[in-house]
Amino acid sequence: LVPPPASDVVDYSMAYRKVRYQGEPVAAVVAESLSAAQDAAELVEVEYEPLKPVTDPWKALEEKEVLVHENIGTNVAARVDYEYGDYEAAKARADLIVRRDLVFHRFSSTPLEPNAVLASYDASTDSYLIYCNNQMPVFLSPAILRALNTTADKVRIVTSDIGGGFGVKIINYTYLVLVALLSKLTGRPVKWVETRREHMLASSHGADRHFKVEAAFSKSGELLGIKAVTVDDIGAYARHEPAGLTVWAQVAPGATRLRNLSMTMYAVFTNKCPAGPNRGFSRAPHQFMIERILNAGARELGLDQVEIRKRNYVTKDEQPYVTLNGCVYDGGDYVGALLAAAEALGYERWRAEKERARKEGRLIGIGFACTLDSGSPNMGQVKMMNQRVPNVGGSEAATVTVTFDGKVLVKLSSVPQGQSHETVAAQIVADVLGVPIEDVTVARGFDSHSHPHTIHSGTYGSRFAGFGVGAVLGAALKVRERIVKLAARLLECSPEDVVLEDGKAYVAGSPERYVSLRRIARTAYSNVEEVGDLGLGLSETFVYAPEMRSPDERKRANLALTYSYQVHGAVVEVDRETGVVKVLDYVIVDDAGRVINPLVLEGQLHGAALHGLAAVLYESIEYDESGQLLTSSFLEYLCPTALEAPEFRTYSMETLSTSSPLGSRGVGEGCGTPIPALVNAIEDAIADGDVWLVSSHVRPEELLRLIRGREGGGA
């Protein structure tokens, strides 16, 4: 993905000549059992020569002597500049200039199931069979094939029911390669299952992004422009990163009408675990910045936080909305969702309660935020960083087959890991073919040698509701057409008069004239005479690939197919004696377009909300100055349980997408809405005009220091 010189960095599966981060594999032990391998690993002795580490991303920008990769002469993996509109002109007419530093901190996804690979090399065919839990194995196949020095027909990649991913299982391809080569070396199948400590040390972290922001406001609260310098800490290797320097642009103005934006963005190498996608990849930190800056402007101008958002959010009448960089928001009512969230939360009641509580010495705060979850991304976005990347657009494939006994089999290429793609696909196919959903089986997992796929296939970027649904719907409609034509021949009627319902085809207005799908299927597979020019079989594969274009010379293009959105409202109380934050109330108003399955949507909303809450209050990956990881287990890296989860009250709007096949929008990632909402609420609880929370992760000890400092109690 990266242009030179960073593209000259060779990413090996194991450390070569130099260890660049704690946890980087330095040796592999293969044994008949796990216990034998662990015993043998104890015998491995490694001599390390201590090196001066690179751990501060801002310092990494300028550092010339201490380099993570000496051969490229810099720690800068990539730089991309963006100029949309005219920020300097906006600044010149502004009534208020706000300057703030921000940090979107480093955290991860910690799925219940860690990375795992089972590989078997067949010497007789010089081929590999790899079972794994990678989220996008097809997209990564070119890198895997280069590393194995082989071709696609020689590598079969199979996934099963994956136990969570959220982005972290995209860049485990280095382990796929290593285990496959160990199988070739030993002549035996080799299995590796990551431990939790290994996962924390050496799988993938979400990159921390550091901001220096300047924002221009009018006295009425209009956000006129933003100028920012950002640095992404991508760790020791460029694994999927620094794509984050382009992905943010899918939601460049967030939910606002911002027309002037100047961004100078860096990605730097440091001596930390390589970073990769994490829920809301790149877009969550960018929208965190926008939503925090709106609150900063509101405070400086003496405006209410809901009011400043009303004045800046894109309105319903402006949809579909073309953003400053050419993205096309596909419908919605951001202001309406904001007002609905405020009403559902009881905003005015909580404002009164906040003032009453303050007189009693209690600290209550309220916060709001709106973020967009851009779904089904245009992979041409990476051309804004590297023109040599060949990918443009996005696509997905699906196969729908009516078997000879009248049942239905669906094969996906989306590699789901808990998003209920199977359930949604079954619903769509059952509706299109007029069969009971119990008669539809969706094959588990993915097999590169038997499932349909495109180079874009996989689960990432909230893409199933757009690309995935488009593929399933397209394949089902093609099969339906074949069924209807054959049924018309069997019923001796016009195809236009055929109705499919309850596993039967009948003549409209004469339900007694029917033929079962089982009979149609048997005919389709066995009766050459009756099938005739329709061709044998009832199976169709469809590739959904909507029109998408490369960004132009000004880095303008529509970078996603759908743009779902959420408004979150949070009420918190900060304990003035301990700094501990308690969530008193929490509402979510979402718009995912046409909701295919409400229960699935509810689950996705709750998962994204808890992950965002966890990031603010519990989860943070910490390194010391020497590059040692301080959070290598769940004793230090605090994942919340159901006991820590508040009640999330959810409310759905349903504005159909103007761009997706069924009007549905991808919503699984959520794009981090809880993070600015909660930080805004916490700041509201403790602020007295002079407090600014820099980080997306808020520690009790930090809050306690701020409270005591404000009250004159010392640190």
C-alpha positions as a printed Julia matrix, in Angstrom:
715×3 Matrix{Float64}:
   0.0     0.0     0.0
   2.85    2.4     0.74
   5.04    4.3    -1.71
   8.83    4.43   -1.37
  10.83    4.6     0.79
   8.58    2.75    3.25
   7.78    0.13    0.6
  11.42   -0.92    0.84
  10.78   -2.3     4.34
  10.65   -6.1     4.18
   8.13   -7.58    6.61
   9.27  -11.06    7.57
   7.22  -13.54    9.59
  10.05  -13.65   12.15
  12.64  -11.15   13.28
  15.55  -10.83   10.84
  18.83   -9.53   12.31
  16.97   -7.11   14.59
  13.98   -7.32   16.93
  11.82   -4.27   16.36
   9.13   -4.7    19.0
   8.56   -6.68   22.15
   6.82   -9.89   21.15
   8.19  -10.1    17.61
   8.79  -13.82   16.92
  12.46  -14.78   17.02
  12.19  -18.58   16.88
   9.64  -21.27   16.07
   9.43  -24.59   17.88
   7.49  -27.47   16.32
   6.58  -30.53   18.39
   4.07  -33.35   18.65
   2.17  -31.62   21.47
   1.74  -28.19   23.0
   3.44  -29.21   26.24
   6.43  -30.61   24.35
   6.7   -27.41   22.32
   6.54  -25.29   25.47
   9.25  -27.39   27.12
  11.44  -27.11   24.04
  10.91  -23.36   23.85
  12.39  -23.09   27.34
  15.66  -24.39   25.89
  15.93  -21.6    23.35
  18.5   -18.99   24.39
  18.61  -15.6    22.74
  21.2   -12.89   23.31
  19.85   -9.4    22.82
  21.9    -6.26   22.39
  19.85   -3.37   23.83
  19.02   -0.65   21.33
  17.66    2.83   21.87
  13.92    2.63   21.14
  11.61    4.87   19.17
   8.37    5.2    21.14
   7.22    8.83   20.82
   5.42    9.38   17.49
   6.08   13.14   17.39
   9.78   12.6    18.01
   9.82    9.79   15.45
   8.93   12.37   12.8
  12.21   14.22   13.22
  14.48   11.42   14.43
  17.34   10.73   12.01
  19.78    8.75   14.15
  17.56    6.19   15.87
  15.6     4.37   13.18
  13.27    1.41   13.29
  14.37    0.49    9.76
  17.83    1.79    8.94
  17.62    0.94    5.24
  15.0     3.61    4.5
  16.72    6.43    6.41
  13.57    7.69    8.15
  10.87    6.7    10.59
   8.18    8.25    8.4
   6.2     5.49    6.7
   4.02    7.88    4.73
   2.82   11.46    4.45
  -0.35   12.59    2.71
  -1.55   16.19    2.36
  -5.15   17.21    1.76
  -6.49   20.64    0.83
 -10.25   20.89    0.49
 -11.71   24.35    0.07
  -9.65   27.27    1.42
  -8.92   27.09    5.12
  -6.91   30.33    5.22
  -9.8    32.27    3.71
 -12.16   30.7     6.24
  -9.78   31.65    9.04
  -9.63   35.24    7.8
 -13.38   35.71    8.15
 -13.73   33.79   11.42
 -14.77   35.34   14.72
 -13.12   32.62   16.8
 -10.04   30.44   16.34
  -9.82   27.37   18.55
  -6.54   25.49   18.96
  -6.42   22.12   20.66
  -4.25   19.03   20.97
  -5.97   15.66   20.89
  -4.98   12.01   21.16
  -7.04    9.1    19.94
  -5.37    6.45   22.05
  -4.07    2.98   21.21
  -6.46    0.14   21.96
  -7.51   -3.11   20.37
 -10.41   -5.48   19.79
  -9.39   -8.48   21.92
 -11.79  -11.0    20.34
 -12.72  -14.0    22.45
 -10.91  -16.26   19.97
  -7.28  -15.25   19.29
  -5.47  -15.85   16.0
  -5.08  -19.47   14.91
  -3.71  -21.32   11.88
  -3.65  -24.97   10.79
  -1.59  -25.58    7.64
  -0.84  -28.72    5.69
   1.62  -28.89    2.8
   1.16  -31.58    0.15
   4.51  -32.35   -1.49
   2.91  -34.45   -4.22
   1.05  -31.44   -5.59
   3.28  -28.7    -4.15
   0.16  -27.16   -2.6
  -1.0   -25.78    0.74
  -4.24  -26.21    2.66
  -4.55  -23.45    5.26
  -7.3   -23.28    7.86
  -7.3   -19.88    9.55
  -9.47  -17.11   10.96
  -8.36  -14.26    8.71
 -11.11  -11.74    7.93
 -10.1   -10.94    4.34
  -7.94  -13.8     3.04
  -8.66  -13.14   -0.63
  -7.63   -9.49   -0.51
  -4.4   -10.52    1.21
  -3.73  -13.48   -1.07
  -1.24  -11.63   -3.32
   1.02  -10.98   -0.31
   0.61  -14.54    0.97
   1.38  -16.01   -2.45
   4.49  -13.87   -2.86
   5.77  -14.95    0.53
   5.16  -18.63   -0.26
   6.53  -18.21   -3.8
   3.53  -19.97   -5.31
   0.28  -19.35   -7.19
  -3.38  -19.1    -6.22
  -4.27  -22.56   -7.51
  -1.73  -24.04   -5.09
  -3.11  -22.4    -1.93
  -6.53  -23.26   -0.53
  -7.59  -21.02    2.35
 -10.51  -22.12    4.51
 -12.21  -20.27    7.34
 -14.9   -21.65    9.61
 -17.03  -19.97   12.26
 -14.68  -17.2    13.4
 -14.89  -16.07   17.01
 -14.82  -12.32   16.53
 -12.5   -10.11   14.56
 -13.32   -6.37   14.55
 -10.28   -5.72   12.33
  -7.6    -7.37   14.43
  -7.72  -10.58   12.36
  -6.93   -8.86    9.1
  -3.16   -8.73    9.49
  -2.47  -12.21   10.87
  -1.22  -13.2     7.41
   2.39  -13.26    8.62
   1.44  -16.18   10.86
  -0.37  -17.93    7.99
   2.85  -17.82    5.99
   5.02  -18.96    8.89
   2.85  -21.96    9.79
   2.52  -22.97    6.13
   6.3   -22.92    5.69
   6.76  -24.92    8.89
   4.43  -27.55    7.47
   6.51  -27.69    4.3
   9.71  -27.9     6.34
   8.49  -30.72    8.59
   6.32  -32.57    6.1
   3.52  -32.6     8.67
   0.38  -30.56    9.31
   1.2   -27.79   11.79
  -1.23  -26.01   14.1
  -0.63  -22.78   16.01
  -3.1   -21.15   18.4
  -2.15  -17.79   19.83
  -2.16  -17.24   23.59
  -3.74  -14.13   25.05
  -0.31  -12.74   25.97
   0.92  -13.35   22.42
  -2.2   -11.64   21.15
  -1.59   -8.54   23.23
   2.12   -8.43   22.38
   2.24   -9.29   18.72
  -1.07   -9.48   16.89
  -2.4    -6.05   15.99
  -3.29   -2.82   17.76
  -5.36    0.08   16.56
  -2.95    2.92   15.77
  -2.98    5.89   18.12
  -3.5     9.19   16.27
  -2.1    12.45   17.61
  -3.64   15.76   16.53
  -2.69   19.41   16.53
  -5.9    21.15   15.48
  -6.88   24.68   14.6
 -10.56   25.4    13.91
 -12.31   28.53   12.69
 -15.82   29.42   13.89
 -18.24   32.25   13.18
 -19.81   33.95   16.18
 -23.05   32.12   15.4
 -21.27   28.8    15.88
 -20.76   27.77   12.26
 -17.67   25.61   11.82
 -15.94   27.43    8.96
 -12.8    25.36    8.65
 -10.33   22.97   10.24
  -6.58   22.72    9.84
  -4.82   19.77   11.44
  -1.51   17.97   11.58
  -1.82   14.34   12.58
   0.65   11.56   13.35
  -0.37    7.89   13.36
   1.83    5.51   15.35
   1.7     2.37   13.19
   4.27    0.35   15.1
   7.2    -1.53   13.63
   5.81   -2.61   10.24
   3.38   -1.36    7.61
   0.71   -4.07    7.82
  -2.44   -2.65    6.22
  -1.37    0.66    7.66
  -0.67    3.37    6.64
  -3.96    3.01    4.75
  -5.47    4.94    7.66
  -4.06    8.1     6.09
  -6.7     7.71    3.37
  -9.64    5.85    4.95
 -10.61    8.8     7.18
 -11.55   10.77    4.04
 -14.71    8.67    3.64
 -16.16   10.9     6.37
 -14.01   14.02    5.97
 -16.57   16.5     7.39
 -18.19   14.01    9.76
 -21.87   14.86   10.09
 -21.22   18.56    9.47
 -21.38   20.85    6.43
 -17.68   21.66    6.76
 -16.34   22.98    3.43
 -12.75   23.98    4.27
 -10.33   21.35    5.53
  -6.54   21.23    5.5
  -4.89   18.02    6.7
  -1.21   17.1     6.88
  -1.05   13.48    7.91
   1.91   11.3     8.84
   2.32    7.64    9.71
   5.49    6.76   11.6
   7.31    3.57   12.51
   7.96    2.97   16.21
   9.2     0.05   18.29
   5.7    -1.19   19.05
   3.41   -3.95   17.85
   2.34   -3.29   14.25
  -0.97   -1.48   14.0
  -3.89   -2.5    11.83
  -7.6    -1.9    11.45
  -9.66   -1.63   14.61
 -13.4    -0.97   14.82
 -14.05    2.33   13.04
 -10.62    2.22   11.37
  -9.26    5.76   10.85
 -12.76    7.28   10.67
 -13.36    6.96   14.43
 -10.33    9.09   15.37
 -11.15   11.68   12.72
 -14.75   12.06   13.84
 -13.63   12.08   17.47
 -11.63   15.17   16.56
 -14.57   16.88   14.87
 -17.03   16.16   17.68
 -14.57   17.34   20.33
 -13.81   20.51   18.37
 -17.54   21.27   18.16
 -17.69   21.14   21.95
 -14.63   23.37   22.23
 -16.27   25.92   19.95
 -19.54   25.73   21.86
 -17.81   26.42   25.15
 -15.82   29.38   23.78
 -18.93   30.89   22.19
 -21.24   30.2    25.12
 -23.46   27.92   23.05
 -25.24   24.76   24.1
 -23.65   21.58   22.71
 -26.9    20.48   21.05
 -27.44   23.92   19.55
 -24.0    24.11   17.92
 -24.61   20.71   16.36
 -28.01   21.78   15.03
 -26.29   24.7    13.33
 -23.58   22.56   11.74
 -25.01   19.13   10.92
 -26.19   18.32    7.41
 -29.97   18.65    7.27
 -32.49   16.19    5.89
 -33.33   18.53    3.01
 -29.69   18.62    1.91
 -29.55   14.84    1.38
 -28.13   13.16   -0.64
 -25.25   15.4     0.4
 -22.02   15.81   -1.57
 -19.18   16.48    0.85
 -16.23   18.79    0.34
 -14.2    15.87   -1.04
 -16.82   14.29   -3.27
 -18.35   11.64   -1.03
 -22.11   11.25   -1.42
 -23.97   10.78    1.84
 -26.9     8.53    0.96
 -29.77   10.08    2.88
 -30.6    10.65    6.51
 -31.64   13.2     9.09
 -28.69   13.97   11.35
 -30.39   16.91   13.04
 -33.56   14.9    13.54
 -31.56   12.08   15.09
 -29.79   14.56   17.37
 -33.08   16.02   18.58
 -34.56   12.55   19.01
 -31.57   11.53   21.13
 -31.87   14.67   23.25
 -35.57   14.03   23.8
 -35.11   10.32   24.56
 -32.35   11.15   27.01
 -34.45   13.8    28.71
 -31.81   16.45   28.06
 -33.55   19.37   29.75
 -34.38   17.23   32.78
 -30.76   16.09   33.08
 -29.51   19.69   32.71
 -31.65   20.66   35.67
 -30.49   17.59   37.6
 -26.88   18.48   36.82
 -27.24   21.92   38.41
 -29.09   20.53   41.42
 -26.46   17.82   41.91
 -23.61   20.33   41.67
 -25.04   22.21   44.64
 -24.85   18.93   46.54
 -21.22   18.43   45.53
 -21.96   15.81   42.84
 -20.5    16.02   39.33
 -22.93   15.08   36.55
 -22.24   15.69   32.88
 -24.04   15.25   29.58
 -22.49   14.59   26.18
 -23.62   14.06   22.6
 -21.93   12.98   19.4
 -22.84   11.91   15.89
 -20.58    9.82   13.69
 -21.02    8.18   10.32
 -20.17    4.55    9.62
 -19.15    4.6     5.97
 -19.8     1.13    4.57
 -18.71   -0.78    1.46
 -15.53    1.23    0.83
 -14.04    2.25   -2.49
 -10.58    0.66   -2.38
  -9.4     3.29   -4.84
  -9.04    5.57   -1.83
  -5.49    4.29   -1.33
  -4.5     5.95   -4.61
  -4.53    9.23   -2.68
  -1.37    7.9    -1.04
   0.05    5.62   -3.72
  -1.02    5.85   -7.36
   0.57    2.47   -8.11
  -2.1     0.56   -6.17
  -4.32   -1.09   -8.83
  -7.53   -1.47   -6.82
 -10.53    0.73   -7.51
 -14.05    0.28   -6.18
 -15.41   -2.7    -4.31
 -17.35   -5.86   -4.99
 -18.7    -9.06   -3.49
 -19.9   -12.4    -4.83
 -22.51  -14.96   -3.8
 -23.88  -18.23   -5.16
 -27.47  -19.39   -4.7
 -28.31  -22.97   -5.6
 -31.62  -24.8    -5.48
 -30.57  -28.42   -5.0
 -32.24  -31.3    -6.85
 -34.52  -31.97   -3.84
 -35.84  -28.41   -3.69
 -33.74  -27.09   -0.83
 -31.59  -23.97   -1.12
 -27.84  -23.62   -0.52
 -26.13  -20.23   -0.34
 -22.39  -19.64   -0.47
 -20.94  -16.31    0.61
 -17.5   -14.8     0.26
 -17.82  -12.36    3.13
 -16.0   -14.38    5.84
 -18.36  -13.45    8.7
 -17.34  -13.63   12.34
 -20.45  -12.89   14.33
 -22.26  -10.33   12.18
 -25.09  -12.77   11.28
 -24.44  -12.58    7.56
 -25.82  -16.11    7.31
 -29.13  -15.11    8.9
 -29.56  -12.02    6.75
 -28.65  -13.89    3.56
 -31.13  -16.64    4.38
 -33.89  -14.07    4.92
 -33.23  -12.38    1.59
 -33.06  -15.62   -0.38
 -36.17  -17.03    1.29
 -38.12  -13.88    0.44
 -36.96  -13.78   -3.18
 -37.58  -17.48   -3.87
 -40.77  -17.75   -1.84
 -39.55  -20.6     0.37
 -39.58  -21.08    4.16
 -36.38  -19.77    5.72
 -35.88  -23.24    7.22
 -35.29  -24.54    3.69
 -32.33  -22.2     3.16
 -28.87  -23.26    4.31
 -26.0   -20.79    4.22
 -22.64  -22.55    4.1
 -20.49  -21.75    7.12
 -17.24  -19.92    6.61
 -15.32  -19.5     3.38
 -13.31  -21.75    1.07
 -11.16  -20.1    -1.58
 -11.44  -23.16   -3.85
 -15.21  -23.58   -3.74
 -16.86  -20.32   -2.66
 -17.38  -17.48   -5.12
 -15.22  -14.45   -4.43
 -13.6   -11.33   -5.78
 -10.31   -9.76   -4.78
 -12.25   -7.43   -2.46
 -14.03  -10.24   -0.59
 -14.03  -10.4     3.19
 -15.59   -8.82    6.23
 -14.35   -5.31    6.89
 -15.6    -1.77    6.46
 -19.28   -2.47    7.29
 -19.65   -3.81    3.76
 -22.17   -6.65    3.91
 -25.33   -4.51    3.89
 -24.08   -2.92    0.68
 -21.81   -5.21   -1.33
 -22.79   -8.47    0.36
 -26.54   -7.94    0.19
 -26.17   -6.81   -3.42
 -24.44  -10.08   -4.32
 -26.94  -12.29   -2.47
 -29.92  -10.43   -3.91
 -28.5   -10.56   -7.43
 -27.85  -14.31   -7.29
 -31.28  -15.01   -5.79
 -33.04  -12.97   -8.47
 -31.22  -14.83  -11.23
 -32.26  -18.18   -9.73
 -35.82  -16.91   -9.33
 -35.9   -16.03  -13.01
 -34.87  -19.58  -13.94
 -37.47  -21.08  -11.59
 -40.24  -18.88  -12.96
 -39.43  -19.71  -16.59
 -39.33  -23.45  -15.94
 -42.48  -23.33  -13.79
 -44.27  -21.5   -16.6
 -43.46  -24.37  -18.94
 -44.66  -26.95  -16.44
 -47.86  -25.01  -15.69
 -48.4   -23.99  -19.31
 -48.79  -20.32  -18.46
 -46.97  -17.06  -19.0
 -43.93  -16.4   -16.76
 -45.59  -13.13  -15.75
 -48.42  -15.15  -14.17
 -46.19  -17.34  -11.99
 -46.27  -16.69   -8.24
 -43.62  -18.19   -5.93
 -44.86  -18.78   -2.4
 -44.39  -21.31    0.39
 -42.13  -23.57   -1.66
 -44.5   -23.71   -4.61
 -45.07  -22.03   -7.96
 -48.69  -21.4    -8.91
 -50.68  -19.49  -11.47
 -51.81  -16.06  -10.26
 -55.49  -16.21   -9.37
 -55.51  -20.02   -9.54
 -53.52  -21.31   -6.56
 -54.83  -24.82   -7.21
 -52.68  -24.9   -10.36
 -49.28  -25.3    -8.78
 -46.05  -27.24   -8.91
 -43.7   -27.72   -5.98
 -40.18  -26.35   -5.98
 -38.99  -29.91   -5.44
 -40.63  -30.97   -8.71
 -39.21  -27.93  -10.52
 -35.74  -28.72   -9.2
 -35.88  -32.4   -10.2
 -36.92  -31.34  -13.68
 -34.21  -28.68  -13.86
 -31.48  -31.17  -13.06
 -32.71  -34.24  -14.92
 -35.09  -33.52  -17.79
 -33.09  -32.25  -20.75
 -36.16  -32.33  -22.99
 -38.36  -30.17  -20.79
 -35.6   -27.78  -19.7
 -34.55  -27.2   -23.27
 -32.83  -23.89  -23.93
 -33.04  -22.85  -20.25
 -30.11  -25.13  -19.46
 -29.84  -27.71  -16.73
 -29.55  -26.77  -13.07
 -30.76  -24.05  -10.72
 -27.6   -22.35   -9.58
 -26.39  -18.81  -10.15
 -23.41  -16.77   -9.05
 -23.63  -13.0    -8.99
 -20.93  -10.4    -8.52
 -22.16   -7.07   -7.22
 -19.8    -4.28   -8.26
 -21.43   -0.84   -8.32
 -19.76    1.94  -10.24
 -16.93    3.59   -8.31
 -14.12    5.8    -9.56
 -10.58    6.68   -8.57
 -10.04    9.92   -6.68
  -9.19   12.79   -9.0
  -6.08   14.98   -8.83
  -7.68   16.94   -5.96
  -8.31   13.7    -4.04
 -12.06   13.88   -4.63
 -14.27   10.81   -5.1
 -17.15    8.97   -3.5
 -15.21    6.69   -1.16
 -18.02    4.45    0.12
 -21.38    3.1    -0.98
 -23.37    3.74    2.2
 -23.15    6.09    5.18
 -25.12    4.97    8.21
 -25.04    7.25   11.23
 -25.64    7.21   14.94
 -26.26    9.88   17.55
 -25.35    8.92   21.11
 -26.34   10.78   24.24
 -24.65    9.99   27.53
 -25.12   11.08   31.13
 -22.27   10.35   33.53
 -21.36   11.05   37.11
 -17.75   11.48   38.19
 -17.0    10.56   41.78
 -15.16   13.58   43.15
 -13.37   11.41   45.73
 -12.08    8.69   43.37
 -12.41   10.03   39.82
 -14.38    6.93   38.83
 -16.98    7.48   36.1
 -20.45    5.96   36.3
 -22.82    6.0    33.33
 -26.26    7.1    34.54
 -28.11    7.02   31.24
 -27.29    6.24   27.62
 -29.34    6.49   24.44
 -28.55    5.54   20.85
 -30.43    6.78   17.82
 -29.31    5.01   14.66
 -30.24    5.0    11.01
 -29.14    1.88    9.13
 -31.57    2.4     6.28
 -33.9    -0.52    5.64
 -33.53   -2.84    8.63
 -33.46   -6.42    7.39
 -33.24   -8.01   10.84
 -33.92   -5.81   13.91
 -32.38   -8.27   16.38
 -29.13   -8.4    14.43
 -29.05   -4.61   14.28
 -29.65   -4.35   18.03
 -26.76   -6.71   18.71
 -24.41   -4.75   16.46
 -25.37   -1.47   18.13
 -24.79   -2.85   21.61
 -21.45   -4.38   20.68
 -20.16   -1.17   19.13
 -21.43    0.89   22.06
 -19.74   -1.28   24.66
 -16.48   -1.32   22.7
 -16.5     2.47   22.56
 -17.33    2.78   26.25
 -14.53    0.33   27.01
 -12.07    2.46   25.06
 -12.91    5.56   27.07
 -13.1     4.05   30.55
 -11.18    0.77   30.54
  -9.1    -0.29   27.54
  -5.75    1.28   26.7
  -2.56   -0.28   25.37
   0.37    1.2    27.25
   4.12    1.11   26.56
   6.87    2.54   28.7
   9.67    4.68   27.27
  11.83    1.62   26.63
   9.18    0.02   24.42
   8.02   -2.55   26.99
   4.33   -3.39   26.85
   2.66   -2.74   30.2
  -0.73   -4.23   29.29
  -0.01   -7.79   28.17
  -2.9    -9.52   29.95
  -6.43   -8.87   31.12
  -5.02   -8.0    34.53
  -3.7    -4.75   33.04
  -5.77   -4.4    29.88
  -9.24   -4.02   31.32
 -12.0    -5.44   29.14
 -15.43   -4.67   30.59
 -17.88   -7.46   31.31
 -21.67   -7.41   31.43
 -21.36   -6.08   34.98
 -19.71   -2.89   33.7
 -22.11   -2.43   30.79
 -24.85    0.15   31.29
 -28.29   -0.2    29.77
 -28.16    1.08   26.2
 -31.55    2.43   25.17
 -31.78    2.2    21.38
 -34.09    3.97   18.94
 -34.03    3.45   15.19
 -34.84    5.77   12.34
 -35.24    4.26    8.88
 -34.23    6.52    6.01
 -33.61    4.32    2.99
 -30.17    4.49    1.43
 -30.2     6.07   -2.0
 -27.31    3.91   -3.19
 -27.62    0.33   -1.92
 -29.75   -2.41   -3.55
 -32.26   -2.77   -0.7
 -31.83    0.66    0.87
 -29.85   -0.86    3.74
 -26.63    0.53    5.22
 -23.67   -1.13    6.9
 -23.65   -0.46   10.62
 -21.43   -3.08   12.26
 -18.41   -0.93   13.06
 -20.33    1.97   14.52
 -17.35    4.29   14.02
 -16.75    5.03   17.66
 -19.71    7.27   18.48
 -19.52    6.49   22.23
 -15.98    7.83   22.44
 -16.63   11.54   21.81
 -20.06   11.31   23.45
 -18.6     9.99   26.71
 -15.54   12.25   26.7
 -17.83   15.23   26.1
 -20.03   14.11   29.01
 -17.09   13.58   31.36
 -15.64   16.96   30.49
 -19.05   18.53   31.02
 -19.15   17.01   34.51
 -15.81   18.39   35.67
 -15.36   21.46   33.47
 -15.62   24.99   34.69
 -14.43   26.62   31.48
 -10.77   25.74   31.83
 -10.61   21.95   31.48
  -9.79   20.19   28.22
  -9.57   16.42   28.05
  -6.9    15.66   25.47
  -7.2    11.89   25.21
  -9.98    9.55   24.15
  -9.04    7.41   27.16
  -9.93    8.96   30.52
  -8.28    7.68   33.69
  -9.76    8.18   37.17
  -6.45    9.51   38.48
  -6.4    12.15   35.74
  -9.93   13.24   36.57
  -9.13   13.34   40.27
  -6.13   15.57   39.58
  -8.24   17.92   37.45
 -11.02   18.06   40.04
  -8.63   18.8    42.88
  -6.72   21.31   40.81
  -9.91   23.16   39.94
 -11.04   23.16   43.55
  -7.65   24.22   44.86
  -7.0    20.9    46.55
  -3.66   20.2    44.89
  -2.64   17.07   43.03
